[in-house]
Amino acid sequence: MDFSIIIPVFNEDESLRELVANIKRAFANNKKSYEIIFIDDGSTDRSFEILKQIEHVNKNIKVYSFRKNLGKSPALMLGFQKSTGRFIVTLDADLQDDPTNIMPLYQRLTKSKLDLVAGWRKQRKDSLFKVATSKIFNKIVSIMFGVKLHDLNSGLKLYRSETAKELRIYGGMHRFIPIIAADLGFNVGEKDILHHARKYGVSKYKFTKIFTDIPDLITIYFITKYNRRPLHFFGKIGGLLFSVGLITLLYLFYLRLAGERIGDRPLLLFGILLVLVGMQITLTGLVADLIVNKNDSDKDYYPMKYESEN
């Protein structure tokens, strides 16, 4: 199997038949084999019913359905597990990303020897607010992580199978897949794609999503920067507090040698508190480091690029 096309679905009953027809047309002029894996994410409309009908008349279509809405990350993870293709495509079900973009992404991936190519919606057909917030978000993330991409959250991505199957995502981490892949040592790039306005239904994007993106961004930052070395993070904070507290106490000790009373000074209590808190935070980091190292030795997991078969 050449391509596995993974499509998470949540209340997109109007677009599903047209989407399948578009995918068939996109592959009609090449000899690449493909399968379509639909993940129904607890839809409350007729999406699952329509998907079962589509599956019944198409042998290369697989359908899986969650009992309730779990989110895009679990849907993608299940799709990665069930895929059999050498290359994996993730595609939204809303018809905004054109399946004809798949082959240009494939050519970009193979020619540039990349492991993941993200679609760049250069001429994005969404609301001005959505486009503006997305640009700001992408700029901030690019600066924080050093991954120079214009459209991290594009639903259309092409992966080598081994890349997708090594990803571990949950919650809102699907928005940071290129960041996670790059942190694992994979080569990540992008290709501009054709983008359409939404044809059916309404966007799932809500203003409140901004407030969930921030915690997810913080989570990804700590996972990529300090996942295997938590002491580096806790040690910096603990060391800073300890140093400030120690300097404060040394200053008070100097005053005491000069004959001044320091027992009734609030600064004394403040200095002692900083020293104790600094030590406690540093010890917390040390314990976290020991736990991480213990878990790593239990799992024997390393992001391998090649393993000898001899």
Secondary structure, 3 states (H helix, E strand, C coil): CCEEEEEEECCCCCCHHHHHHHHHHHHCCCCCCEEEEEEECCCCCCHHHHHHHHHHCCCCEEEEECCCCCCHHHHHHHHHHHCCCCEEEECCCCCCECHHHHHHHHHHHHHCCCCEEEEECCCCCCCHHHHHHHHHHHHHHHHHHCCCCCCCCCCCEEEEHHHHHHCCCCCCHHHHHHHHHHHCCCCEEEEECCECCCCCCCCCCCCCHHHHHHHHHHHHHHHHHHCCCHHHHHHHHHHHHHHHHHHHHHHHHHHHHCCCCCCCCHHHHHHHHHHHHHHHHHHHHHHHHHHHHHHHHHHCCCCCCCCCCC
